[in-house]
Amino acid sequence: MGIVYNTSMSPTKNELVSAWLIKQDFYSGQGVPKLEHIGGFRLEDPNGKVGVELRIYADHADTSEVIYHVPLSYREAPLEGGEKYLVGISEHAILGPRYVYDASGDPVFEDQARELLAGKAIAQHHTESFTDDARITLTGETNGKKAVIIRKPVAGKANAAGVIGFWENALGQELSGLVLRTA
């Protein structure tokens, strides 16, 4: 289980994701998003080298609150062949430079998501160190399957096999929905 550092990054994760998000085909906003981190969880790299965080954001840029799921990976050095997945580079106040990637192109994320679907990896709380997040559950037949990221999760009962994630709405109510489905 990994350490969640209570420190700063420059630029921040929200700033990096905001600039990256507007270039993605799943972005439905009309300009620069106004992101709020409202949920998610972490997965552990068994080698302790790569941070993996599945972040859920609300975009408050207009009157309709759109939810985005953005899994990120954090590395101390560039990911070989990962240029097209690079979200940006940030200076972590404790760890130094971090190369931040859209985790969909990171083999550590792919392996750990598959392990999660097989029931062999445990989701970690997104803001607390050394804490399993028992709310993150599987639904349907997931063992041995590849994970597909649901970029715009919808709260409610899952209609496919995968991973149920949690987030809060603008009123502070906890919502859940499918964030990874099986391929």
HELIX and SHEET records of a PDB file:
HELIX    1   1 LYS A   13  LEU A   21  1                                   9    
HELIX    2   2 GLU A   83  TYR A   85  5                                   3    
HELIX    3   3 ALA A  103  GLY A  105  5                                   3    
HELIX    4   4 PRO A  107  LEU A  117  1                                  11    
SHEET    1   A 7 MET A   9  SER A  10  0                                        
SHEET    2   A 7 LEU A  86  HIS A  92 -1                                        
SHEET    3   A 7 GLY A  96  ASP A 102 -1                                        
SHEET    4   A 7 VAL A  66  ARG A  75 -1                                        
SHEET    5   A 7 GLY A  51  ASP A  59 -1                                        
SHEET    6   A 7 LEU A  35  GLU A  44 -1                                        
SHEET    7   A 7 GLN A 124  HIS A 125 -1                                        
SHEET    1   B 4 THR A 137  THR A 139  0                                        
SHEET    2   B 4 GLY A 162  GLU A 168 -1                                        
SHEET    3   B 4 GLU A 174  THR A 182 -1                                        
SHEET    4   B 4 ALA A 147  ILE A 149 -1                                        
END                                                                             
